[in-house]
Amino acid sequence: MVMDGRDFSEDRGYTAYKDTYWTPLMETLEFGKRDIHETRHTCSTMLHEAEIYPAKIARILGHTGKTIAENVYTHLDIQELIEVINKI
């Protein structure tokens, strides 16, 4: 992943992103110590409550599908995923 010209795909990618962007943002917003993965839990829950198909939830969260059908045979384009996110 490259943001602001910085490459976060190295071994330290997650930690570098967290230290560079996430933690300062949480401090600025006065949210205290929040974990990046809390946002994934919230997003997943909201999508589930909106009755979104599990394969779409997995794709949005960056997970691969749990089945061969989801991994190989389910094709979701970016516009479709944007429409799903806009439902919440």
PDB file of N, CA, C and O in Angstrom, chain B, residues numbered from 101:
ATOM      1  N   MET B 101       0.844  -1.167   0.000  1.00  0.00           N
ATOM      2  CA  MET B 101       0.000   0.000   0.000  1.00  0.00           C
ATOM      3  C   MET B 101       0.892   1.234   0.000  1.00  0.00           C
ATOM      4  O   MET B 101       1.847   1.310   0.773  1.00  0.00           O
ATOM      5  N   VAL B 102       0.590   2.192  -0.855  1.00  0.00           N
ATOM      6  CA  VAL B 102       1.341   3.435  -0.919  1.00  0.00           C
ATOM      7  C   VAL B 102       0.394   4.586  -0.595  1.00  0.00           C
ATOM      8  O   VAL B 102      -0.654   4.732  -1.224  1.00  0.00           O
ATOM      9  N   MET B 103       0.767   5.398   0.385  1.00  0.00           N
ATOM     10  CA  MET B 103      -0.010   6.580   0.754  1.00  0.00           C
ATOM     11  C   MET B 103       0.950   7.740   0.920  1.00  0.00           C
ATOM     12  O   MET B 103       2.009   7.591   1.530  1.00  0.00           O
ATOM     13  N   ASP B 104       0.589   8.883   0.387  1.00  0.00           N
ATOM     14  CA  ASP B 104       1.432  10.077   0.497  1.00  0.00           C
ATOM     15  C   ASP B 104       2.860   9.799   0.066  1.00  0.00           C
ATOM     16  O   ASP B 104       3.800  10.356   0.632  1.00  0.00           O
ATOM     17  N   GLY B 105       3.031   8.941  -0.932  1.00  0.00           N
ATOM     18  CA  GLY B 105       4.360   8.611  -1.417  1.00  0.00           C
ATOM     19  C   GLY B 105       5.130   7.647  -0.538  1.00  0.00           C
ATOM     20  O   GLY B 105       6.281   7.329  -0.838  1.00  0.00           O
ATOM     21  N   ARG B 106       4.522   7.172   0.545  1.00  0.00           N
ATOM     22  CA  ARG B 106       5.188   6.242   1.447  1.00  0.00           C
ATOM     23  C   ARG B 106       4.717   4.827   1.169  1.00  0.00           C
ATOM     24  O   ARG B 106       3.527   4.592   0.958  1.00  0.00           O
ATOM     25  N   ASP B 107       5.634   3.900   1.168  1.00  0.00           N
ATOM     26  CA  ASP B 107       5.320   2.503   0.904  1.00  0.00           C
ATOM     27  C   ASP B 107       5.142   1.765   2.229  1.00  0.00           C
ATOM     28  O   ASP B 107       6.083   1.647   3.014  1.00  0.00           O
ATOM     29  N   PHE B 108       3.931   1.272   2.468  1.00  0.00           N
ATOM     30  CA  PHE B 108       3.638   0.554   3.696  1.00  0.00           C
ATOM     31  C   PHE B 108       3.531  -0.950   3.460  1.00  0.00           C
ATOM     32  O   PHE B 108       2.923  -1.656   4.263  1.00  0.00           O
ATOM     33  N   SER B 109       4.109  -1.446   2.378  1.00  0.00           N
ATOM     34  CA  SER B 109       4.011  -2.868   2.063  1.00  0.00           C
ATOM     35  C   SER B 109       5.173  -3.668   2.634  1.00  0.00           C
ATOM     36  O   SER B 109       5.237  -4.883   2.445  1.00  0.00           O
ATOM     37  N   GLU B 110       6.084  -3.011   3.325  1.00  0.00           N
ATOM     38  CA  GLU B 110       7.215  -3.716   3.907  1.00  0.00           C
ATOM     39  C   GLU B 110       6.741  -4.545   5.102  1.00  0.00           C
ATOM     40  O   GLU B 110       5.556  -4.539   5.437  1.00  0.00           O
ATOM     41  N   ASP B 111       7.664  -5.248   5.735  1.00  0.00           N
ATOM     42  CA  ASP B 111       7.334  -6.057   6.903  1.00  0.00           C
ATOM     43  C   ASP B 111       6.651  -5.227   7.987  1.00  0.00           C
ATOM     44  O   ASP B 111       5.764  -5.718   8.685  1.00  0.00           O
ATOM     45  N   ARG B 112       7.063  -3.978   8.123  1.00  0.00           N
ATOM     46  CA  ARG B 112       6.500  -3.104   9.135  1.00  0.00           C
ATOM     47  C   ARG B 112       5.275  -2.346   8.632  1.00  0.00           C
ATOM     48  O   ARG B 112       4.854  -1.384   9.275  1.00  0.00           O
ATOM     49  N   GLY B 113       4.704  -2.736   7.535  1.00  0.00           N
ATOM     50  CA  GLY B 113       3.622  -1.984   6.909  1.00  0.00           C
ATOM     51  C   GLY B 113       2.498  -1.595   7.839  1.00  0.00           C
ATOM     52  O   GLY B 113       2.140  -0.420   7.913  1.00  0.00           O
ATOM     53  N   TYR B 114       1.932  -2.554   8.552  1.00  0.00           N
ATOM     54  CA  TYR B 114       0.805  -2.287   9.444  1.00  0.00           C
ATOM     55  C   TYR B 114       1.221  -1.335  10.556  1.00  0.00           C
ATOM     56  O   TYR B 114       0.526  -0.359  10.836  1.00  0.00           O
ATOM     57  N   THR B 115       2.347  -1.617  11.184  1.00  0.00           N
ATOM     58  CA  THR B 115       2.824  -0.790  12.290  1.00  0.00           C
ATOM     59  C   THR B 115       3.156   0.621  11.813  1.00  0.00           C
ATOM     60  O   THR B 115       2.832   1.599  12.486  1.00  0.00           O
ATOM     61  N   ALA B 116       3.800   0.725  10.659  1.00  0.00           N
ATOM     62  CA  ALA B 116       4.150   2.037  10.115  1.00  0.00           C
ATOM     63  C   ALA B 116       2.891   2.840   9.811  1.00  0.00           C
ATOM     64  O   ALA B 116       2.831   4.029  10.125  1.00  0.00           O
ATOM     65  N   TYR B 117       1.893   2.216   9.211  1.00  0.00           N
ATOM     66  CA  TYR B 117       0.629   2.900   8.921  1.00  0.00           C
ATOM     67  C   TYR B 117      -0.029   3.366  10.214  1.00  0.00           C
ATOM     68  O   TYR B 117      -0.482   4.505  10.326  1.00  0.00           O
ATOM     69  N   LYS B 118      -0.071   2.462  11.185  1.00  0.00           N
ATOM     70  CA  LYS B 118      -0.699   2.782  12.471  1.00  0.00           C
ATOM     71  C   LYS B 118       0.013   3.958  13.137  1.00  0.00           C
ATOM     72  O   LYS B 118      -0.631   4.897  13.606  1.00  0.00           O
ATOM     73  N   ASP B 119       1.334   3.901  13.176  1.00  0.00           N
ATOM     74  CA  ASP B 119       2.111   4.961  13.825  1.00  0.00           C
ATOM     75  C   ASP B 119       2.032   6.277  13.072  1.00  0.00           C
ATOM     76  O   ASP B 119       2.001   7.342  13.689  1.00  0.00           O
ATOM     77  N   THR B 120       1.999   6.217  11.743  1.00  0.00           N
ATOM     78  CA  THR B 120       2.020   7.428  10.920  1.00  0.00           C
ATOM     79  C   THR B 120       0.655   8.092  10.789  1.00  0.00           C
ATOM     80  O   THR B 120       0.560   9.319  10.809  1.00  0.00           O
ATOM     81  N   TYR B 121      -0.399   7.295  10.656  1.00  0.00           N
ATOM     82  CA  TYR B 121      -1.724   7.844  10.377  1.00  0.00           C
ATOM     83  C   TYR B 121      -2.759   7.577  11.472  1.00  0.00           C
ATOM     84  O   TYR B 121      -3.402   8.504  11.963  1.00  0.00           O
ATOM     85  N   TRP B 122      -2.915   6.323  11.847  1.00  0.00           N
ATOM     86  CA  TRP B 122      -4.009   5.940  12.733  1.00  0.00           C
ATOM     87  C   TRP B 122      -3.914   6.588  14.109  1.00  0.00           C
ATOM     88  O   TRP B 122      -4.848   7.264  14.542  1.00  0.00           O
ATOM     89  N   THR B 123      -2.794   6.389  14.798  1.00  0.00           N
ATOM     90  CA  THR B 123      -2.655   6.909  16.161  1.00  0.00           C
ATOM     91  C   THR B 123      -2.770   8.429  16.208  1.00  0.00           C
ATOM     92  O   THR B 123      -3.480   8.949  17.070  1.00  0.00           O
ATOM     93  N   PRO B 124      -2.100   9.163  15.317  1.00  0.00           N
ATOM     94  CA  PRO B 124      -2.283  10.628  15.339  1.00  0.00           C
ATOM     95  C   PRO B 124      -3.737  11.046  15.083  1.00  0.00           C
ATOM     96  O   PRO B 124      -4.217  12.005  15.688  1.00  0.00           O
ATOM     97  N   LEU B 125      -4.430  10.344  14.203  1.00  0.00           N
ATOM     98  CA  LEU B 125      -5.829  10.665  13.929  1.00  0.00           C
ATOM     99  C   LEU B 125      -6.689  10.441  15.163  1.00  0.00           C
ATOM    100  O   LEU B 125      -7.523  11.284  15.497  1.00  0.00           O
ATOM    101  N   MET B 126      -6.497   9.320  15.843  1.00  0.00           N
ATOM    102  CA  MET B 126      -7.279   9.032  17.049  1.00  0.00           C
ATOM    103  C   MET B 126      -7.007  10.077  18.136  1.00  0.00           C
ATOM    104  O   MET B 126      -7.915  10.464  18.871  1.00  0.00           O
ATOM    105  N   GLU B 127      -5.767  10.525  18.234  1.00  0.00           N
ATOM    106  CA  GLU B 127      -5.423  11.564  19.207  1.00  0.00           C
ATOM    107  C   GLU B 127      -6.078  12.894  18.838  1.00  0.00           C
ATOM    108  O   GLU B 127      -6.609  13.586  19.707  1.00  0.00           O
ATOM    109  N   THR B 128      -6.043  13.251  17.562  1.00  0.00           N
ATOM    110  CA  THR B 128      -6.655  14.498  17.101  1.00  0.00           C
ATOM    111  C   THR B 128      -8.160  14.491  17.367  1.00  0.00           C
ATOM    112  O   THR B 128      -8.725  15.501  17.786  1.00  0.00           O
ATOM    113  N   LEU B 129      -8.803  13.356  17.124  1.00  0.00           N
ATOM    114  CA  LEU B 129     -10.251  13.238  17.328  1.00  0.00           C
ATOM    115  C   LEU B 129     -10.628  12.987  18.784  1.00  0.00           C
ATOM    116  O   LEU B 129     -11.807  12.933  19.132  1.00  0.00           O
ATOM    117  N   GLU B 130      -9.610  12.834  19.628  1.00  0.00           N
ATOM    118  CA  GLU B 130      -9.796  12.557  21.054  1.00  0.00           C
ATOM    119  C   GLU B 130     -10.624  11.285  21.277  1.00  0.00           C
ATOM    120  O   GLU B 130     -11.517  11.254  22.124  1.00  0.00           O
ATOM    121  N   PHE B 131     -10.311  10.239  20.504  1.00  0.00           N
ATOM    122  CA  PHE B 131     -10.992   8.955  20.634  1.00  0.00           C
ATOM    123  C   PHE B 131     -10.262   8.007  21.574  1.00  0.00           C
ATOM    124  O   PHE B 131     -10.731   6.895  21.817  1.00  0.00           O
ATOM    125  N   GLY B 132      -9.146   8.425  22.093  1.00  0.00           N
ATOM    126  CA  GLY B 132      -8.372   7.549  22.973  1.00  0.00           C
ATOM    127  C   GLY B 132      -7.679   6.465  22.168  1.00  0.00           C
ATOM    128  O   GLY B 132      -7.506   6.576  20.954  1.00  0.00           O
ATOM    129  N   LYS B 133      -7.291   5.423  22.869  1.00  0.00           N
ATOM    130  CA  LYS B 133      -6.583   4.327  22.198  1.00  0.00           C
ATOM    131  C   LYS B 133      -7.598   3.377  21.579  1.00  0.00           C
ATOM    132  O   LYS B 133      -8.227   2.575  22.268  1.00  0.00           O
ATOM    133  N   ARG B 134      -7.738   3.483  20.291  1.00  0.00           N
ATOM    134  CA  ARG B 134      -8.643   2.617  19.531  1.00  0.00           C
ATOM    135  C   ARG B 134      -7.827   1.783  18.574  1.00  0.00           C
ATOM    136  O   ARG B 134      -6.863   2.263  17.977  1.00  0.00           O
ATOM    137  N   ASP B 135      -8.216   0.537  18.432  1.00  0.00           N
ATOM    138  CA  ASP B 135      -7.531  -0.375  17.520  1.00  0.00           C
ATOM    139  C   ASP B 135      -8.152  -0.253  16.133  1.00  0.00           C
ATOM    140  O   ASP B 135      -9.363  -0.086  15.992  1.00  0.00           O
ATOM    141  N   ILE B 136      -7.318  -0.339  15.130  1.00  0.00           N
ATOM    142  CA  ILE B 136      -7.790  -0.264  13.743  1.00  0.00           C
ATOM    143  C   ILE B 136      -8.873  -1.305  13.486  1.00  0.00           C
ATOM    144  O   ILE B 136      -9.828  -1.043  12.755  1.00  0.00           O
ATOM    145  N   HIS B 137      -8.729  -2.471  14.078  1.00  0.00           N
ATOM    146  CA  HIS B 137      -9.674  -3.552  13.793  1.00  0.00           C
ATOM    147  C   HIS B 137     -11.065  -3.312  14.381  1.00  0.00           C
ATOM    148  O   HIS B 137     -12.019  -3.988  13.998  1.00  0.00           O
ATOM    149  N   GLU B 138     -11.191  -2.370  15.294  1.00  0.00           N
ATOM    150  CA  GLU B 138     -12.517  -2.023  15.795  1.00  0.00           C
ATOM    151  C   GLU B 138     -13.401  -1.536  14.658  1.00  0.00           C
ATOM    152  O   GLU B 138     -14.602  -1.806  14.643  1.00  0.00           O
ATOM    153  N   THR B 139     -12.812  -0.821  13.708  1.00  0.00           N
ATOM    154  CA  THR B 139     -13.597  -0.319  12.584  1.00  0.00           C
ATOM    155  C   THR B 139     -14.101  -1.469  11.713  1.00  0.00           C
ATOM    156  O   THR B 139     -15.187  -1.394  11.136  1.00  0.00           O
ATOM    157  N   ARG B 140     -13.303  -2.529  11.624  1.00  0.00           N
ATOM    158  CA  ARG B 140     -13.723  -3.693  10.831  1.00  0.00           C
ATOM    159  C   ARG B 140     -14.904  -4.393  11.497  1.00  0.00           C
ATOM    160  O   ARG B 140     -15.834  -4.830  10.819  1.00  0.00           O
ATOM    161  N   HIS B 141     -14.867  -4.499  12.817  1.00  0.00           N
ATOM    162  CA  HIS B 141     -15.977  -5.117  13.546  1.00  0.00           C
ATOM    163  C   HIS B 141     -17.255  -4.307  13.355  1.00  0.00           C
ATOM    164  O   HIS B 141     -18.324  -4.862  13.100  1.00  0.00           O
ATOM    165  N   THR B 142     -17.130  -2.991  13.481  1.00  0.00           N
ATOM    166  CA  THR B 142     -18.295  -2.120  13.314  1.00  0.00           C
ATOM    167  C   THR B 142     -18.859  -2.216  11.904  1.00  0.00           C
ATOM    168  O   THR B 142     -20.067  -2.365  11.720  1.00  0.00           O
ATOM    169  N   CYS B 143     -17.986  -2.129  10.914  1.00  0.00           N
ATOM    170  CA  CYS B 143     -18.424  -2.203   9.518  1.00  0.00           C
ATOM    171  C   CYS B 143     -19.101  -3.539   9.231  1.00  0.00           C
ATOM    172  O   CYS B 143     -20.164  -3.580   8.611  1.00  0.00           O
ATOM    173  N   SER B 144     -18.492  -4.620   9.677  1.00  0.00           N
ATOM    174  CA  SER B 144     -19.050  -5.951   9.450  1.00  0.00           C
ATOM    175  C   SER B 144     -20.432  -6.083  10.080  1.00  0.00           C
ATOM    176  O   SER B 144     -21.354  -6.621   9.468  1.00  0.00           O
ATOM    177  N   THR B 145     -20.567  -5.590  11.300  1.00  0.00           N
ATOM    178  CA  THR B 145     -21.856  -5.656  11.993  1.00  0.00           C
ATOM    179  C   THR B 145     -22.914  -4.847  11.260  1.00  0.00           C
ATOM    180  O   THR B 145     -24.041  -5.308  11.080  1.00  0.00           O
ATOM    181  N   MET B 146     -22.554  -3.644  10.837  1.00  0.00           N
ATOM    182  CA  MET B 146     -23.516  -2.803  10.124  1.00  0.00           C
ATOM    183  C   MET B 146     -23.943  -3.422   8.799  1.00  0.00           C
ATOM    184  O   MET B 146     -25.117  -3.362   8.436  1.00  0.00           O
ATOM    185  N   LEU B 147     -22.999  -4.015   8.078  1.00  0.00           N
ATOM    186  CA  LEU B 147     -23.339  -4.676   6.813  1.00  0.00           C
ATOM    187  C   LEU B 147     -24.234  -5.892   7.060  1.00  0.00           C
ATOM    188  O   LEU B 147     -25.181  -6.134   6.312  1.00  0.00           O
ATOM    189  N   HIS B 148     -23.931  -6.642   8.098  1.00  0.00           N
ATOM    190  CA  HIS B 148     -24.767  -7.800   8.437  1.00  0.00           C
ATOM    191  C   HIS B 148     -26.187  -7.351   8.775  1.00  0.00           C
ATOM    192  O   HIS B 148     -27.157  -7.954   8.317  1.00  0.00           O
ATOM    193  N   GLU B 149     -26.307  -6.294   9.573  1.00  0.00           N
ATOM    194  CA  GLU B 149     -27.626  -5.778   9.944  1.00  0.00           C
ATOM    195  C   GLU B 149     -28.395  -5.266   8.726  1.00  0.00           C
ATOM    196  O   GLU B 149     -29.626  -5.264   8.723  1.00  0.00           O
ATOM    197  N   ALA B 150     -27.668  -4.832   7.691  1.00  0.00           N
ATOM    198  CA  ALA B 150     -28.306  -4.374   6.452  1.00  0.00           C
ATOM    199  C   ALA B 150     -28.609  -5.546   5.517  1.00  0.00           C
ATOM    200  O   ALA B 150     -29.033  -5.351   4.378  1.00  0.00           O
ATOM    201  N   GLU B 151     -28.384  -6.770   6.017  1.00  0.00           N
ATOM    202  CA  GLU B 151     -28.661  -8.008   5.292  1.00  0.00           C
ATOM    203  C   GLU B 151     -27.873  -8.111   3.985  1.00  0.00           C
ATOM    204  O   GLU B 151     -28.408  -8.517   2.953  1.00  0.00           O
ATOM    205  N   ILE B 152     -26.588  -7.735   4.048  1.00  0.00           N
ATOM    206  CA  ILE B 152     -25.702  -7.828   2.898  1.00  0.00           C
ATOM    207  C   ILE B 152     -25.158  -9.249   2.813  1.00  0.00           C
ATOM    208  O   ILE B 152     -24.830  -9.857   3.833  1.00  0.00           O
ATOM    209  N   TYR B 153     -25.063  -9.772   1.603  1.00  0.00           N
ATOM    210  CA  TYR B 153     -24.573 -11.127   1.370  1.00  0.00           C
ATOM    211  C   TYR B 153     -23.156 -11.278   1.939  1.00  0.00           C
ATOM    212  O   TYR B 153     -22.310 -10.416   1.700  1.00  0.00           O
ATOM    213  N   PRO B 154     -22.882 -12.354   2.685  1.00  0.00           N
ATOM    214  CA  PRO B 154     -21.578 -12.554   3.346  1.00  0.00           C
ATOM    215  C   PRO B 154     -20.360 -12.429   2.429  1.00  0.00           C
ATOM    216  O   PRO B 154     -19.320 -11.938   2.869  1.00  0.00           O
ATOM    217  N   ALA B 155     -20.457 -12.851   1.188  1.00  0.00           N
ATOM    218  CA  ALA B 155     -19.315 -12.741   0.275  1.00  0.00           C
ATOM    219  C   ALA B 155     -18.965 -11.280   0.020  1.00  0.00           C
ATOM    220  O   ALA B 155     -17.791 -10.937  -0.126  1.00  0.00           O
ATOM    221  N   LYS B 156     -19.976 -10.420  -0.033  1.00  0.00           N
ATOM    222  CA  LYS B 156     -19.727  -8.991  -0.230  1.00  0.00           C
ATOM    223  C   LYS B 156     -19.088  -8.388   1.012  1.00  0.00           C
ATOM    224  O   LYS B 156     -18.193  -7.551   0.904  1.00  0.00           O
ATOM    225  N   ILE B 157     -19.537  -8.803   2.180  1.00  0.00           N
ATOM    226  CA  ILE B 157     -18.938  -8.328   3.434  1.00  0.00           C
ATOM    227  C   ILE B 157     -17.468  -8.724   3.481  1.00  0.00           C
ATOM    228  O   ILE B 157     -16.611  -7.903   3.806  1.00  0.00           O
ATOM    229  N   ALA B 158     -17.178  -9.971   3.160  1.00  0.00           N
ATOM    230  CA  ALA B 158     -15.802 -10.465   3.190  1.00  0.00           C
ATOM    231  C   ALA B 158     -14.919  -9.674   2.231  1.00  0.00           C
ATOM    232  O   ALA B 158     -13.791  -9.319   2.573  1.00  0.00           O
ATOM    233  N   ARG B 159     -15.426  -9.399   1.039  1.00  0.00           N
ATOM    234  CA  ARG B 159     -14.643  -8.658   0.046  1.00  0.00           C
ATOM    235  C   ARG B 159     -14.367  -7.239   0.515  1.00  0.00           C
ATOM    236  O   ARG B 159     -13.251  -6.740   0.370  1.00  0.00           O
ATOM    237  N   ILE B 160     -15.382  -6.585   1.078  1.00  0.00           N
ATOM    238  CA  ILE B 160     -15.212  -5.217   1.568  1.00  0.00           C
ATOM    239  C   ILE B 160     -14.189  -5.170   2.694  1.00  0.00           C
ATOM    240  O   ILE B 160     -13.389  -4.237   2.766  1.00  0.00           O
ATOM    241  N   LEU B 161     -14.205  -6.160   3.567  1.00  0.00           N
ATOM    242  CA  LEU B 161     -13.272  -6.192   4.696  1.00  0.00           C
ATOM    243  C   LEU B 161     -11.891  -6.678   4.298  1.00  0.00           C
ATOM    244  O   LEU B 161     -10.972  -6.679   5.118  1.00  0.00           O
ATOM    245  N   GLY B 162     -11.736  -7.091   3.048  1.00  0.00           N
ATOM    246  CA  GLY B 162     -10.426  -7.535   2.585  1.00  0.00           C
ATOM    247  C   GLY B 162     -10.141  -8.985   2.859  1.00  0.00           C
ATOM    248  O   GLY B 162      -8.993  -9.421   2.775  1.00  0.00           O
ATOM    249  N   HIS B 163     -11.169  -9.743   3.187  1.00  0.00           N
ATOM    250  CA  HIS B 163     -11.002 -11.169   3.427  1.00  0.00           C
ATOM    251  C   HIS B 163     -11.360 -11.936   2.171  1.00  0.00           C
ATOM    252  O   HIS B 163     -12.170 -11.480   1.363  1.00  0.00           O
ATOM    253  N   THR B 164     -10.759 -13.093   2.009  1.00  0.00           N
ATOM    254  CA  THR B 164     -11.187 -13.953   0.913  1.00  0.00           C
ATOM    255  C   THR B 164     -12.417 -14.703   1.373  1.00  0.00           C
ATOM    256  O   THR B 164     -12.655 -14.834   2.574  1.00  0.00           O
ATOM    257  N   GLY B 165     -13.202 -15.195   0.430  1.00  0.00           N
ATOM    258  CA  GLY B 165     -14.399 -15.940   0.778  1.00  0.00           C
ATOM    259  C   GLY B 165     -14.059 -17.221   1.516  1.00  0.00           C
ATOM    260  O   GLY B 165     -12.922 -17.691   1.482  1.00  0.00           O
ATOM    261  N   LYS B 166     -15.051 -17.774   2.178  1.00  0.00           N
ATOM    262  CA  LYS B 166     -14.838 -18.988   2.952  1.00  0.00           C
ATOM    263  C   LYS B 166     -15.021 -20.250   2.126  1.00  0.00           C
ATOM    264  O   LYS B 166     -14.624 -21.333   2.555  1.00  0.00           O
ATOM    265  N   THR B 167     -15.610 -20.125   0.959  1.00  0.00           N
ATOM    266  CA  THR B 167     -15.884 -21.306   0.152  1.00  0.00           C
ATOM    267  C   THR B 167     -15.281 -21.141  -1.236  1.00  0.00           C
ATOM    268  O   THR B 167     -14.917 -20.040  -1.648  1.00  0.00           O
ATOM    269  N   ILE B 168     -15.185 -22.260  -1.945  1.00  0.00           N
ATOM    270  CA  ILE B 168     -14.707 -22.223  -3.332  1.00  0.00           C
ATOM    271  C   ILE B 168     -15.619 -21.321  -4.157  1.00  0.00           C
ATOM    272  O   ILE B 168     -15.143 -20.554  -4.994  1.00  0.00           O
ATOM    273  N   ALA B 169     -16.918 -21.409  -3.925  1.00  0.00           N
ATOM    274  CA  ALA B 169     -17.861 -20.593  -4.685  1.00  0.00           C
ATOM    275  C   ALA B 169     -17.563 -19.111  -4.494  1.00  0.00           C
ATOM    276  O   ALA B 169     -17.582 -18.344  -5.456  1.00  0.00           O
ATOM    277  N   GLU B 170     -17.289 -18.707  -3.258  1.00  0.00           N
ATOM    278  CA  GLU B 170     -16.998 -17.304  -2.998  1.00  0.00           C
ATOM    279  C   GLU B 170     -15.630 -16.911  -3.549  1.00  0.00           C
ATOM    280  O   GLU B 170     -15.462 -15.813  -4.081  1.00  0.00           O
ATOM    281  N   ASN B 171     -14.657 -17.807  -3.421  1.00  0.00           N
ATOM    282  CA  ASN B 171     -13.298 -17.500  -3.877  1.00  0.00           C
ATOM    283  C   ASN B 171     -13.166 -17.482  -5.388  1.00  0.00           C
ATOM    284  O   ASN B 171     -12.494 -16.613  -5.945  1.00  0.00           O
ATOM    285  N   VAL B 172     -13.798 -18.428  -6.051  1.00  0.00           N
ATOM    286  CA  VAL B 172     -13.571 -18.627  -7.478  1.00  0.00           C
ATOM    287  C   VAL B 172     -14.719 -18.127  -8.345  1.00  0.00           C
ATOM    288  O   VAL B 172     -14.488 -17.512  -9.387  1.00  0.00           O
ATOM    289  N   TYR B 173     -15.932 -18.381  -7.931  1.00  0.00           N
ATOM    290  CA  TYR B 173     -17.064 -18.147  -8.821  1.00  0.00           C
ATOM    291  C   TYR B 173     -17.841 -16.864  -8.565  1.00  0.00           C
ATOM    292  O   TYR B 173     -18.671 -16.474  -9.386  1.00  0.00           O
ATOM    293  N   THR B 174     -17.588 -16.204  -7.446  1.00  0.00           N
ATOM    294  CA  THR B 174     -18.304 -14.966  -7.158  1.00  0.00           C
ATOM    295  C   THR B 174     -17.468 -13.785  -7.616  1.00  0.00           C
ATOM    296  O   THR B 174     -16.355 -13.577  -7.134  1.00  0.00           O
ATOM    297  N   HIS B 175     -18.005 -13.017  -8.542  1.00  0.00           N
ATOM    298  CA  HIS B 175     -17.288 -11.867  -9.089  1.00  0.00           C
ATOM    299  C   HIS B 175     -18.036 -10.595  -8.713  1.00  0.00           C
ATOM    300  O   HIS B 175     -19.175 -10.378  -9.126  1.00  0.00           O
ATOM    301  N   LEU B 176     -17.372  -9.761  -7.924  1.00  0.00           N
ATOM    302  CA  LEU B 176     -17.980  -8.516  -7.480  1.00  0.00           C
ATOM    303  C   LEU B 176     -17.140  -7.355  -7.993  1.00  0.00           C
ATOM    304  O   LEU B 176     -15.932  -7.309  -7.762  1.00  0.00           O
ATOM    305  N   ASP B 177     -17.776  -6.418  -8.686  1.00  0.00           N
ATOM    306  CA  ASP B 177     -17.005  -5.277  -9.164  1.00  0.00           C
ATOM    307  C   ASP B 177     -17.047  -4.151  -8.136  1.00  0.00           C
ATOM    308  O   ASP B 177     -17.877  -4.159  -7.227  1.00  0.00           O
ATOM    309  N   ILE B 178     -16.168  -3.207  -8.284  1.00  0.00           N
ATOM    310  CA  ILE B 178     -16.012  -2.133  -7.308  1.00  0.00           C
ATOM    311  C   ILE B 178     -17.279  -1.297  -7.181  1.00  0.00           C
ATOM    312  O   ILE B 178     -17.618  -0.874  -6.076  1.00  0.00           O
ATOM    313  N   GLN B 179     -17.985  -1.048  -8.275  1.00  0.00           N
ATOM    314  CA  GLN B 179     -19.212  -0.257  -8.211  1.00  0.00           C
ATOM    315  C   GLN B 179     -20.263  -0.951  -7.357  1.00  0.00           C
ATOM    316  O   GLN B 179     -20.981  -0.299  -6.599  1.00  0.00           O
ATOM    317  N   GLU B 180     -20.355  -2.246  -7.474  1.00  0.00           N
ATOM    318  CA  GLU B 180     -21.307  -3.018  -6.672  1.00  0.00           C
ATOM    319  C   GLU B 180     -20.958  -2.915  -5.182  1.00  0.00           C
ATOM    320  O   GLU B 180     -21.849  -2.783  -4.342  1.00  0.00           O
ATOM    321  N   LEU B 181     -19.676  -2.976  -4.862  1.00  0.00           N
ATOM    322  CA  LEU B 181     -19.248  -2.873  -3.465  1.00  0.00           C
ATOM    323  C   LEU B 181     -19.480  -1.465  -2.920  1.00  0.00           C
ATOM    324  O   LEU B 181     -19.805  -1.304  -1.743  1.00  0.00           O
ATOM    325  N   ILE B 182     -19.318  -0.462  -3.752  1.00  0.00           N
ATOM    326  CA  ILE B 182     -19.606   0.915  -3.332  1.00  0.00           C
ATOM    327  C   ILE B 182     -21.089   1.060  -3.010  1.00  0.00           C
ATOM    328  O   ILE B 182     -21.454   1.694  -2.020  1.00  0.00           O
ATOM    329  N   GLU B 183     -21.935   0.478  -3.839  1.00  0.00           N
ATOM    330  CA  GLU B 183     -23.376   0.534  -3.589  1.00  0.00           C
ATOM    331  C   GLU B 183     -23.730  -0.158  -2.274  1.00  0.00           C
ATOM    332  O   GLU B 183     -24.616   0.293  -1.549  1.00  0.00           O
ATOM    333  N   VAL B 184     -23.037  -1.250  -1.973  1.00  0.00           N
ATOM    334  CA  VAL B 184     -23.280  -1.966  -0.711  1.00  0.00           C
ATOM    335  C   VAL B 184     -22.892  -1.077   0.469  1.00  0.00           C
ATOM    336  O   VAL B 184     -23.659  -0.946   1.423  1.00  0.00           O
ATOM    337  N   ILE B 185     -21.713  -0.470   0.412  1.00  0.00           N
ATOM    338  CA  ILE B 185     -21.249   0.404   1.502  1.00  0.00           C
ATOM    339  C   ILE B 185     -22.213   1.570   1.683  1.00  0.00           C
ATOM    340  O   ILE B 185     -22.472   1.980   2.814  1.00  0.00           O
ATOM    341  N   ASN B 186     -22.740   2.103   0.608  1.00  0.00           N
ATOM    342  CA  ASN B 186     -23.666   3.235   0.704  1.00  0.00           C
ATOM    343  C   ASN B 186     -24.983   2.860   1.366  1.00  0.00           C
ATOM    344  O   ASN B 186     -25.749   3.750   1.732  1.00  0.00           O
ATOM    345  N   LYS B 187     -25.269   1.593   1.530  1.00  0.00           N
ATOM    346  CA  LYS B 187     -26.480   1.151   2.218  1.00  0.00           C
ATOM    347  C   LYS B 187     -26.388   1.362   3.721  1.00  0.00           C
ATOM    348  O   LYS B 187     -27.401   1.404   4.420  1.00  0.00           O
ATOM    349  N   ILE B 188     -25.151   1.496   4.208  1.00  0.00           N
ATOM    350  CA  ILE B 188     -25.016   1.733   5.643  1.00  0.00           C
ATOM    351  C   ILE B 188     -24.608   3.164   5.869  1.00  0.00           C
ATOM    352  O   ILE B 188     -24.436   3.584   7.014  1.00  0.00           O
TER     353      ILE B 188
END
